[in-house]
Amino acid sequence: MKVYQNIKNQLTQISLQELEALNKKNDLRIDSNVLKQFHDLLCSDWENIMDETSLSLKHDILRTKLSIHNVSKFNELITTIKRNIIFNK
C-alpha cells in the first residue's frame, strides 16, 4: 500500500516541466498542448483517468478527454514514472 500511495502522490503532484522533460527524454513527441491537458487531468481528475487497482490509464476515458486515438505514448510516460519511483525507493 505504501508503494501505491507513493506512486499516486508522485503522479498527482508531478510538474508540467517534469512531464515535458520525460516526453523529450523518451522521444515520445507528445504535443505540448495535449501534454498540458494530460497534466491537468493527472492532477485534478485522477479517479476518472486512472484505474486505481492497477495504476494504469483508463484508455477510453483518456481518449475522450484528450480527443486522441492512441494512448500508448501516455502509457509509456506513466510506466517510466512508476519505474523511476519503484527503483529509486
N, C-alpha and C positions, 0 to 999 in steps of 0.2 A: 504493500500500500504506500510505503514511503517513496518508492521509485515512481509510482504512478503520480502521486501528488507533486513530486519534484518536476516531472515532465509536464504536467498540466500547468504548473506555475510558470515554468520557463516559456511554454508556448503561448500562454495568455499574456505574458509580460515582455515578450520579445520586441525589440525596437524595429522600426521600419528599416533603419540603417543596417541592422544585423541581417534581416531578410535580404536586403539588396546585396550585401556582401556575400551571402551564401548563394544567391542567384548567380552572381558573377563568378564566384569561385568554382561552382559546379557547372558553369556554362549552360544554365537552363534556359536563358533567354526569355524569361517571363517578362512581358510588357510591364513597365513601371507603374502604369495606372492600375492594371489588374493586380499587381503585387500589393499596391496600396489598399485596394479593396479587400484582398485576402487578409492582409494585416488587420484591417478593421474588423473583419469577421472573426479572426482568431481571438482578438482582444475583447470583443463585445458580444459575440454570438456563438461562443464555444459550444454550448449544448446542442445547437442546431446543425453545426457543420462537422462535429466530431462524434464518433461512436466511442463513448467513454469506456466500454468494456475492452475494446481492442486498441484504443488510442489511434484510430485510423479515421480518415476522412469519409464523410458520407457523400459519395460521389454524385448522386442525383441532386442533392440539395446544393452542393457546391457548383455544379454545372449551371443550375438555375440562377443562383445568386450572382455568379460571376459572368453569366452568359458565355460560357465556354463549352467545348465539346470534350476535350481531353484533359483529364486531371492528373495525368501521370507525372508531370513536372512538379505539381504541388505535393504529390505523394513522395517524390524523391526529396523535396525540400523538408517535409515533415520527418522522413526517415533519417535524414542527415542530422537534424536537430536532436532527435531521440537518441541516435547513436552517440552523438557528442556528449549528451547528458549521462547516458549509461556508462560509457567508458571513461569519463572524466571524474566519476564519483566512486 
